[in-house]
Amino acid sequence: MNLPPLIQSFVLHFGEMGSHWGINRTVGQIYALLYVSDRPLNADDIVEAIGCSRSNTSMALKELQAWRLVKLQHLPGDRREYFSTPEDVWAIFKTLAEERQKREVEPTLTMLRGAIMETPSGEAERHAQARMNEMYQLIELVTKWFADIRDMDVETLEKLMKLGSQVGKVLQFTHSLGRLAGRDSGKED
């Protein structure tokens, strides 16, 4: 690699983490390089910096475009294609989450919906179907929650995330108030 030590460390780490995230090493490295770059890079710049083949670079850039994680642009007087990542890290996070939902969550929900609609042939299938339904309900709940989160502005989302476990305490408090109000009016839980 032909990179300063700090950048090289970041790029190598993203390459190694790529396999844990379901992408290959080169895709992870190229994304990391583009993310920290102070200017858009063309394929030749990337090949020189990372030391991978031109064909591997082209395939990785196509994959990153399919994930909507890089922007393609042209510079005046230059016919080459240049790539960069969005500047807003929250936009990157939301895009990545949307793409993962589309590629991983939605097919799973579709499969589970179909399995739940089947008529079970015996006790083992009834048990399996009940478990699949539990999974389906949880994934649906998380999917709806994510849709709400995705629509929040960044400032509200940051505040929510900083609350952390405090959200649970607020919910417990409101639940306790509701129970008290129910007892005061003669209602039982």
Secondary structure as UniProt FT lines:
FT   HELIX           5..21
FT   HELIX           25..36
FT   STRAND          41..42
FT   HELIX           43..50
FT   HELIX           54..66
FT   TURN            67..68
FT   STRAND          71..74
FT   TURN            76..77
FT   STRAND          81..84
FT   HELIX           89..100
FT   HELIX           101..105
FT   HELIX           106..117
FT   HELIX           123..150
FT   HELIX           154..163
FT   TURN            164..165
FT   HELIX           166..184
FT   TURN            185..186
//
